[in-house]
Amino acid sequence: MAISYRVNQSIPVVKFIDLLERSGLAERRPVEDRECMQGMLNGANLLITAWDGVQLVGVSRSLTDFHYACYLSDIAVDREYQHQGIGRELIRMTQKQLGSKARLILLAAPLAQDYYPKLGFRLHDRCWVLEAGDEVQ
C-alpha cells in the first residue's frame, strides 16, 4: 500500500461525506445536510488528504491564520486504514504547512480521547463552546 498525500486539493462533497462515514466521524457531523458539508469544505483554508490510488482514505480539514493558531476541525481516516500512521502523517503535514509559532488546536471525538496524547497533544482545560442557537448572556 502506497498512500499519497496532497495539500489543498479540492474534493467533492460526496467523497468527503463517504470518508466521514467510513471513518466513524459521520455520527458527529451533519452529513445529511449537503449544503452544510459543502460549506465546511469551502470554509477550510487548509486541507490535507490521503489517497490509496483514487480512493480517499484520510483527511485533515483546518481553519488557520498560518502564524498563530490552527483549528484542526476534522481528522478522519477510513476504519480499514486506521492504525497505519495515516492520521499521524495527516497531522504532521498539517503542521508542516504552518509557521513555526502556530499551534494546533482540536476538539477530540470521544473515542479518540486517548489517541492525541500519544502524538504529543496536551489536554487544555480552558476550552469553551457556545452551541449554535445558544445566545450570549
Residue pairs with C-beta under 8 A, 6 or more apart in sequence:
1 52
1 84
2 52
3 50
3 51
3 52
3 57
3 58
3 81
3 84
3 86
3 89
4 50
4 51
5 48
5 49
5 50
5 51
5 89
5 90
5 93
6 48
6 49
6 51
7 46
7 47
7 48
7 93
7 97
8 46
8 47
9 47
9 49
10 41
10 47
11 41
11 47
11 49
11 56
11 59
13 34
13 37
13 38
13 41
15 56
16 37
16 40
16 41
16 56
16 59
17 26
17 31
17 34
17 37
18 56
19 56
19 57
19 58
19 59
19 76
19 78
20 26
20 29
20 31
20 74
20 76
21 31
22 78
22 79
22 80
23 76
23 77
23 78
23 79
23 82
24 79
24 109
24 111
25 74
25 76
25 109
28 109
29 37
29 40
29 74
30 36
30 37
31 37
40 61
40 73
40 74
41 47
41 61
43 63
44 61
44 62
44 63
44 73
45 62
45 63
45 64
46 60
46 61
46 62
46 63
46 64
46 66
46 70
46 94
46 97
47 59
47 60
47 61
47 62
48 59
48 60
48 90
48 93
48 94
48 97
49 56
49 58
49 59
49 60
50 56
50 57
50 58
50 59
50 77
50 81
50 86
50 89
50 90
51 57
52 81
57 77
57 78
57 80
57 81
57 86
58 76
58 77
58 78
58 81
58 86
58 87
58 90
59 74
59 75
59 76
59 90
60 72
60 74
60 75
60 90
60 91
60 93
60 94
61 72
61 73
61 74
61 75
62 70
62 71
62 72
62 73
62 94
63 70
63 71
63 73
64 70
64 71
64 98
64 102
65 102
66 97
66 98
66 99
66 102
67 98
67 99
67 101
67 102
68 99
68 101
68 102
68 103
69 102
69 103
69 105
70 94
70 95
70 98
70 102
70 103
70 104
70 105
71 105
71 106
72 91
72 94
72 104
72 105
72 106
73 106
75 87
75 90
75 91
75 106
77 86
77 87
77 90
87 115
88 119
91 104
91 119
94 104
95 102
95 104
98 104
104 121
105 124
106 116
106 121
107 127
107 129
108 115
108 116
117 123
130 136
